[in-house]
Amino acid sequence: MAWKVYTLLLCLFVIILVIIVLRRLYFHPLSRFPGPKLASITSFVLFYVLWTGREKVLVSQSASDLRVSRKVRAESPFF
């Protein structure tokens, strides 16, 4: 009987994950901007970039546009 409960919980977990991935890929307001799909699904890519420091990306957001700049100024307090 316990395996039925575990199977049900596993199925619910998988369904929730699929719903989250589909929402982030297709229905999120930022999904229309190009970029890596793994980065739009999870935060692991951002964590990796920040942890290793291999690629420094500055994202500037406003109400009307989204701009990504790969240039880092020397006076930037964040890098």
Protein Blocks (a to p, Z undefined) as FASTA:
>chain_A
ZZmmmmmmmmmmmmmmmmmmmmmmmmgmklmpgcdfklmmmmmlmmmmmmnomaccdddd
dfkbccddfbdcfklmkZZ
